[in-house]
Amino acid sequence: MANGCCHASQDSYPPSVIKLFTPDAQARSLLSEADPRDPDLAFGLCDLALGFPELGLSA
């Protein structure tokens, strides 16, 4: 997966590959990369619809 293999020296990064959402709570996560050694660990933007989106890990 190219998203887990990017390095800071590259000019462009692959786009988000997964959007997770909960229609009843309007929370969403845009996962942008996965750890190639641990496929259960991902990184991206999480928005719980509280007005404070944040970057972080998702397991």
Order of alpha helices (4+ residues) and beta strands (2+ residues): beta-beta-beta-beta
